[in-house]
Amino acid sequence: MLGRFLELSLATDDIRASVEFYERLGFTQCVTSDVWSHPYGALTDGRMVIGLHQYRFASPSLTFVREDIARHIASIEAAGIEIAFRRTGDEVFNEVGFRDPAGHMVTVLEARTFSPADRDRDQPSLCGDFVEYSLPARDFRVTRQQWEGFGFVALTDEDGMELEGIPWRHLSLTSDHLNLALHAPRFFDRPLLVFTAGDPADRRARLAALDVPFAADLPADLDRGRYAMIESPEGLAMLLAPG
């Protein structure tokens, strides 16, 4: 229904500062098209793409691409989804947006907005290996059902559990191009980009040497010897977990 994952779209007030931040972390710029009239950049670590838009919108948004999206809006509505916005027609770049049951924005575009970067999936950023994009959700069952309807597969039959190396209630959902997860809002009330690395101390030292600021507080008092968190200029939380 959604097509192929494109990017995690973020609104930024200063695209230059945002681009420089992700480049400092070791992300690579992609070649973007001119479909957007506002300043736009896309950066990747080989597994996740961050789309930076100097434009006000409901951010962050999980953004997908499906050809002829205008023709498929009826099937989205037939699944019980309320459309939040739609821009369709022969003279505009077609896009449609809605929120999942937990309130997270999802956008579907008619075509790609950048060319893939020449970046190997096994060449991680300084954050480590991207593992998943974790969303706060009060009702795992309802949110899980909708994402399963989009083609994601839950990795457990339970409604969230503590997995090895992930000491919080957690439900992983996988697909061909993106791994999602659900976590309880009491653990952290915002989405999290989760990365892992085998040597957390070395990773923190390398980031600190580049003057990357770390968050003062960690979700649910996680062990500071094993975990760290940084926040992007757009307010995106990035959790650095042990591998």
TORKOL-4160 file (C-alpha; in steps of 0.2 Angstrom, whole numbers, padded with zeros to 4 digits, m for minus):
243
<pt num="1" X="0000" Y="0000" Z="0000"/>
<pt num="2" X="0014" Y="0012" Z="0004"/>
<pt num="3" X="0027" Y="0007" Z="m0009"/>
<pt num="4" X="0045" Y="0008" Z="m0005"/>
<pt num="5" X="0053" Y="0018" Z="0010"/>
<pt num="6" X="0061" Y="0034" Z="0004"/>
<pt num="7" X="0067" Y="0044" Z="0019"/>
<pt num="8" X="0064" Y="0050" Z="0036"/>
<pt num="9" X="0058" Y="0068" Z="0033"/>
<pt num="10" X="0063" Y="0082" Z="0045"/>
<pt num="11" X="0059" Y="0100" Z="0045"/>
<pt num="12" X="0074" Y="0112" Z="0048"/>
<pt num="13" X="0075" Y="0130" Z="0051"/>
<pt num="14" X="0093" Y="0130" Z="0045"/>
<pt num="15" X="0097" Y="0117" Z="0032"/>
<pt num="16" X="0116" Y="0121" Z="0031"/>
<pt num="17" X="0118" Y="0118" Z="0050"/>
<pt num="18" X="0108" Y="0102" Z="0048"/>
<pt num="19" X="0118" Y="0095" Z="0034"/>
<pt num="20" X="0134" Y="0099" Z="0042"/>
<pt num="21" X="0128" Y="0090" Z="0058"/>
<pt num="22" X="0125" Y="0074" Z="0049"/>
<pt num="23" X="0140" Y="0075" Z="0039"/>
<pt num="24" X="0150" Y="0077" Z="0055"/>
<pt num="25" X="0142" Y="0061" Z="0060"/>
<pt num="26" X="0148" Y="0052" Z="0045"/>
<pt num="27" X="0133" Y="0053" Z="0034"/>
<pt num="28" X="0134" Y="0055" Z="0015"/>
<pt num="29" X="0125" Y="0068" Z="0004"/>
<pt num="30" X="0113" Y="0061" Z="m0010"/>
<pt num="31" X="0110" Y="0070" Z="m0026"/>
<pt num="32" X="0093" Y="0078" Z="m0025"/>
<pt num="33" X="0081" Y="0083" Z="m0038"/>
<pt num="34" X="0072" Y="0100" Z="m0040"/>
<pt num="35" X="0055" Y="0094" Z="m0037"/>
<pt num="36" X="0054" Y="0104" Z="m0021"/>
<pt num="37" X="0054" Y="0123" Z="m0021"/>
<pt num="38" X="0061" Y="0124" Z="m0004"/>
<pt num="39" X="0079" Y="0120" Z="0001"/>
<pt num="40" X="0081" Y="0102" Z="0003"/>
<pt num="41" X="0095" Y="0089" Z="0006"/>
<pt num="42" X="0096" Y="0070" Z="0009"/>
<pt num="43" X="0109" Y="0061" Z="0018"/>
<pt num="44" X="0112" Y="0043" Z="0021"/>
<pt num="45" X="0123" Y="0031" Z="0032"/>
<pt num="46" X="0119" Y="0017" Z="0019"/>
<pt num="47" X="0104" Y="0011" Z="0029"/>
<pt num="48" X="0094" Y="0026" Z="0034"/>
<pt num="49" X="0091" Y="0042" Z="0024"/>
<pt num="50" X="0087" Y="0058" Z="0032"/>
<pt num="51" X="0078" Y="0071" Z="0022"/>
<pt num="52" X="0080" Y="0089" Z="0027"/>
<pt num="53" X="0067" Y="0101" Z="0022"/>
<pt num="54" X="0068" Y="0120" Z="0026"/>
<pt num="55" X="0050" Y="0121" Z="0026"/>
<pt num="56" X="0036" Y="0119" Z="0039"/>
<pt num="57" X="0027" Y="0103" Z="0040"/>
<pt num="58" X="0022" Y="0089" Z="0052"/>
<pt num="59" X="0039" Y="0083" Z="0056"/>
<pt num="60" X="0046" Y="0070" Z="0057"/>
<pt num="61" X="0037" Y="0060" Z="0044"/>
<pt num="62" X="0040" Y="0043" Z="0037"/>
<pt num="63" X="0040" Y="0045" Z="0019"/>
<pt num="64" X="0037" Y="0032" Z="0005"/>
<pt num="65" X="0036" Y="0032" Z="m0014"/>
<pt num="66" X="0022" Y="0024" Z="m0024"/>
<pt num="67" X="0019" Y="0027" Z="m0042"/>
<pt num="68" X="0002" Y="0034" Z="m0046"/>
<pt num="69" X="m0002" Y="0037" Z="m0028"/>
<pt num="70" X="m0017" Y="0048" Z="m0033"/>
<pt num="71" X="m0025" Y="0032" Z="m0040"/>
<pt num="72" X="m0022" Y="0023" Z="m0024"/>
<pt num="73" X="m0029" Y="0035" Z="m0011"/>
<pt num="74" X="m0046" Y="0026" Z="m0011"/>
<pt num="75" X="m0037" Y="0010" Z="m0006"/>
<pt num="76" X="m0029" Y="0019" Z="0009"/>
<pt num="77" X="m0046" Y="0026" Z="0014"/>
<pt num="78" X="m0054" Y="0009" Z="0012"/>
<pt num="79" X="m0042" Y="0003" Z="0025"/>
<pt num="80" X="m0050" Y="0015" Z="0038"/>
<pt num="81" X="m0036" Y="0028" Z="0037"/>
<pt num="82" X="m0041" Y="0046" Z="0038"/>
<pt num="83" X="m0031" Y="0057" Z="0025"/>
<pt num="84" X="m0023" Y="0072" Z="0033"/>
<pt num="85" X="m0018" Y="0080" Z="0017"/>
<pt num="86" X="m0017" Y="0077" Z="m0001"/>
<pt num="87" X="m0010" Y="0086" Z="m0016"/>
<pt num="88" X="m0014" Y="0078" Z="m0032"/>
<pt num="89" X="m0017" Y="0084" Z="m0050"/>
<pt num="90" X="m0008" Y="0084" Z="m0067"/>
<pt num="91" X="0001" Y="0101" Z="m0063"/>
<pt num="92" X="0008" Y="0096" Z="m0045"/>
<pt num="93" X="0020" Y="0084" Z="m0038"/>
<pt num="94" X="0007" Y="0071" Z="m0030"/>
<pt num="95" X="0008" Y="0067" Z="m0012"/>
<pt num="96" X="m0003" Y="0061" Z="0002"/>
<pt num="97" X="m0001" Y="0061" Z="0021"/>
<pt num="98" X="m0010" Y="0053" Z="0036"/>
<pt num="99" X="m0006" Y="0048" Z="0054"/>
<pt num="100" X="m0004" Y="0031" Z="0061"/>
<pt num="101" X="m0014" Y="0025" Z="0076"/>
<pt num="102" X="m0001" Y="0032" Z="0088"/>
<pt num="103" X="m0001" Y="0049" Z="0079"/>
<pt num="104" X="0015" Y="0048" Z="0068"/>
<pt num="105" X="0015" Y="0056" Z="0051"/>
<pt num="106" X="0016" Y="0045" Z="0036"/>
<pt num="107" X="0018" Y="0053" Z="0018"/>
<pt num="108" X="0018" Y="0044" Z="0001"/>
<pt num="109" X="0025" Y="0053" Z="m0014"/>
<pt num="110" X="0023" Y="0049" Z="m0032"/>
<pt num="111" X="0042" Y="0048" Z="m0036"/>
<pt num="112" X="0059" Y="0049" Z="m0028"/>
<pt num="113" X="0066" Y="0065" Z="m0024"/>
<pt num="114" X="0085" Y="0060" Z="m0024"/>
<pt num="115" X="0097" Y="0048" Z="m0032"/>
<pt num="116" X="0104" Y="0034" Z="m0021"/>
<pt num="117" X="0122" Y="0038" Z="m0014"/>
<pt num="118" X="0137" Y="0027" Z="m0018"/>
<pt num="119" X="0137" Y="0021" Z="0000"/>
<pt num="120" X="0139" Y="0003" Z="0006"/>
<pt num="121" X="0127" Y="m0003" Z="0019"/>
<pt num="122" X="0141" Y="m0010" Z="0029"/>
<pt num="123" X="0150" Y="0007" Z="0030"/>
<pt num="124" X="0142" Y="0014" Z="0046"/>
<pt num="125" X="0142" Y="0031" Z="0052"/>
<pt num="126" X="0151" Y="0036" Z="0068"/>
<pt num="127" X="0134" Y="0032" Z="0077"/>
<pt num="128" X="0136" Y="0014" Z="0073"/>
<pt num="129" X="0125" Y="0003" Z="0063"/>
<pt num="130" X="0107" Y="0009" Z="0061"/>
<pt num="131" X="0095" Y="m0004" Z="0069"/>
<pt num="132" X="0078" Y="0004" Z="0069"/>
<pt num="133" X="0067" Y="0019" Z="0070"/>
<pt num="134" X="0057" Y="0017" Z="0086"/>
<pt num="135" X="0040" Y="0025" Z="0089"/>
<pt num="136" X="0031" Y="0029" Z="0105"/>
<pt num="137" X="0014" Y="0020" Z="0105"/>
<pt num="138" X="0002" Y="0018" Z="0120"/>
<pt num="139" X="m0008" Y="0004" Z="0111"/>
<pt num="140" X="0005" Y="m0008" Z="0103"/>
<pt num="141" X="m0009" Y="m0020" Z="0097"/>
<pt num="142" X="m0018" Y="m0007" Z="0086"/>
<pt num="143" X="m0002" Y="0002" Z="0080"/>
<pt num="144" X="0005" Y="m0015" Z="0076"/>
<pt num="145" X="m0010" Y="m0020" Z="0066"/>
<pt num="146" X="m0010" Y="m0005" Z="0055"/>
<pt num="147" X="0009" Y="m0007" Z="0051"/>
<pt num="148" X="0006" Y="m0025" Z="0047"/>
<pt num="149" X="m0007" Y="m0020" Z="0035"/>
<pt num="150" X="0006" Y="m0010" Z="0026"/>
<pt num="151" X="0017" Y="m0025" Z="0024"/>
<pt num="152" X="0028" Y="m0025" Z="0040"/>
<pt num="153" X="0031" Y="m0041" Z="0050"/>
<pt num="154" X="0031" Y="m0041" Z="0069"/>
<pt num="155" X="0046" Y="m0051" Z="0075"/>
<pt num="156" X="0037" Y="m0058" Z="0090"/>
<pt num="157" X="0019" Y="m0064" Z="0094"/>
<pt num="158" X="0020" Y="m0054" Z="0110"/>
<pt num="159" X="0013" Y="m0036" Z="0112"/>
<pt num="160" X="0031" Y="m0030" Z="0116"/>
<pt num="161" X="0044" Y="m0038" Z="0127"/>
<pt num="162" X="0062" Y="m0035" Z="0133"/>
<pt num="163" X="0074" Y="m0042" Z="0120"/>
<pt num="164" X="0092" Y="m0046" Z="0123"/>
<pt num="165" X="0102" Y="m0030" Z="0122"/>
<pt num="166" X="0086" Y="m0019" Z="0123"/>
<pt num="167" X="0081" Y="m0018" Z="0141"/>
<pt num="168" X="0064" Y="m0010" Z="0138"/>
<pt num="169" X="0047" Y="m0015" Z="0132"/>
<pt num="170" X="0049" Y="m0015" Z="0114"/>
<pt num="171" X="0041" Y="m0022" Z="0098"/>
<pt num="172" X="0051" Y="m0024" Z="0082"/>
<pt num="173" X="0043" Y="m0023" Z="0065"/>
<pt num="174" X="0053" Y="m0027" Z="0049"/>
<pt num="175" X="0051" Y="m0024" Z="0031"/>
<pt num="176" X="0062" Y="m0025" Z="0015"/>
<pt num="177" X="0069" Y="m0007" Z="0017"/>
<pt num="178" X="0065" Y="m0001" Z="0034"/>
<pt num="179" X="0065" Y="m0008" Z="0052"/>
<pt num="180" X="0052" Y="0000" Z="0064"/>
<pt num="181" X="0049" Y="m0003" Z="0082"/>
<pt num="182" X="0037" Y="0002" Z="0095"/>
<pt num="183" X="0041" Y="0008" Z="0113"/>
<pt num="184" X="0030" Y="0014" Z="0128"/>
<pt num="185" X="0029" Y="0033" Z="0129"/>
<pt num="186" X="0034" Y="0032" Z="0148"/>
<pt num="187" X="0051" Y="0025" Z="0141"/>
<pt num="188" X="0053" Y="0040" Z="0130"/>
<pt num="189" X="0039" Y="0051" Z="0123"/>
<pt num="190" X="0047" Y="0055" Z="0106"/>
<pt num="191" X="0053" Y="0044" Z="0091"/>
<pt num="192" X="0071" Y="0037" Z="0092"/>
<pt num="193" X="0084" Y="0033" Z="0079"/>
<pt num="194" X="0093" Y="0018" Z="0087"/>
<pt num="195" X="0111" Y="0013" Z="0082"/>
<pt num="196" X="0122" Y="0000" Z="0089"/>
<pt num="197" X="0141" Y="m0002" Z="0090"/>
<pt num="198" X="0152" Y="m0015" Z="0098"/>
<pt num="199" X="0163" Y="m0003" Z="0107"/>
<pt num="200" X="0152" Y="0011" Z="0115"/>
<pt num="201" X="0166" Y="0020" Z="0124"/>
<pt num="202" X="0176" Y="0022" Z="0108"/>
<pt num="203" X="0161" Y="0028" Z="0099"/>
<pt num="204" X="0157" Y="0041" Z="0112"/>
<pt num="205" X="0175" Y="0047" Z="0112"/>
<pt num="206" X="0176" Y="0049" Z="0093"/>
<pt num="207" X="0160" Y="0059" Z="0093"/>
<pt num="208" X="0166" Y="0069" Z="0108"/>
<pt num="209" X="0182" Y="0074" Z="0099"/>
<pt num="210" X="0171" Y="0081" Z="0085"/>
<pt num="211" X="0161" Y="0092" Z="0098"/>
<pt num="212" X="0145" Y="0082" Z="0096"/>
<pt num="213" X="0135" Y="0086" Z="0111"/>
<pt num="214" X="0127" Y="0072" Z="0121"/>
<pt num="215" X="0110" Y="0073" Z="0129"/>
<pt num="216" X="0110" Y="0076" Z="0148"/>
<pt num="217" X="0096" Y="0064" Z="0152"/>
<pt num="218" X="0094" Y="0046" Z="0145"/>
<pt num="219" X="0077" Y="0037" Z="0142"/>
<pt num="220" X="0072" Y="0028" Z="0158"/>
<pt num="221" X="0089" Y="0030" Z="0166"/>
<pt num="222" X="0098" Y="0019" Z="0155"/>
<pt num="223" X="0116" Y="0014" Z="0160"/>
<pt num="224" X="0127" Y="0028" Z="0155"/>
<pt num="225" X="0142" Y="0016" Z="0153"/>
<pt num="226" X="0133" Y="0007" Z="0139"/>
<pt num="227" X="0121" Y="0020" Z="0131"/>
<pt num="228" X="0122" Y="0038" Z="0125"/>
<pt num="229" X="0110" Y="0049" Z="0116"/>
<pt num="230" X="0112" Y="0064" Z="0104"/>
<pt num="231" X="0100" Y="0076" Z="0097"/>
<pt num="232" X="0100" Y="0084" Z="0080"/>
<pt num="233" X="0097" Y="0102" Z="0076"/>
<pt num="234" X="0079" Y="0097" Z="0071"/>
<pt num="235" X="0076" Y="0089" Z="0088"/>
<pt num="236" X="0078" Y="0071" Z="0082"/>
<pt num="237" X="0084" Y="0059" Z="0096"/>
<pt num="238" X="0097" Y="0047" Z="0091"/>
<pt num="239" X="0100" Y="0033" Z="0104"/>
<pt num="240" X="0117" Y="0025" Z="0104"/>
<pt num="241" X="0116" Y="0007" Z="0111"/>
<pt num="242" X="0128" Y="m0007" Z="0113"/>
<pt num="243" X="0130" Y="m0020" Z="0099"/>
